[in-house]
Amino acid sequence: MNQTSNYQLNQWQLHDRVMMQDFNADNAKIDAALHALDTAVDAKADQTALTALQTTVNQVSNRAGAKLITSGTVPSDTQTFRIPLTGVDWSQWKAVHLTAYLKGASVVSIGTAANSVQGSLSGSHAHLLFYPMFDKEHAAVALQISNSSFISFQRLFKDLPELWLVVYNSNIIKAGTYYKI
């Protein structure tokens, strides 16, 4: 009796004796091959689903959670300090936190230019919470956590390239003051 090349299934010829155990053996081989194929297809489907899920998780992860975008330190005592925001892609964030660890002055004005004040920060640890809501076309406003007040910067987030910390009279922002966004 001849057999197939891949699974060694029986191939009878006219003069071969047909036996039930030969059929049973062939059926067992076919069943095992189909089961292996089923398992491979399930694994492939599972891998496709896993890949799609991983892509979704990556997309959400990029738009969620806390991530340090930028930080900086005041190098020397000054009355003005610029915080650049050009590295912030407002369209990627629901909320952006700006925390300033102030040394020296207890009240610091904040604005969009050294001579344009929109609000003030108080205490040694000032925390502003911006809400771009994934849209840089929203009006740039922030909630100051320490005193629960809103600061409007009178422009859109996309038009907010920097913020300035400013003190007046003989007050000083001391070297070592730093911020994190």
JOZIJO-V632699 format. One record per helix or strand of 2 or more residues. SS is the DSSP state (H for helix, E for strand). FROM is the first residue (numbers start at 0). TO is the last residue. If there is no record, write none. Layout:
BEGIN
ss = {SS SS}
from = {FROM FROM}
to = {TO TO}
END
This chain:
BEGIN
ss = {E E H E E H E E E E E E H E E}
from = {1 9 19 70 79 89 95 106 115 124 138 148 156 161 177}
to = {2 10 60 72 83 91 100 112 121 129 143 155 158 165 179}
END
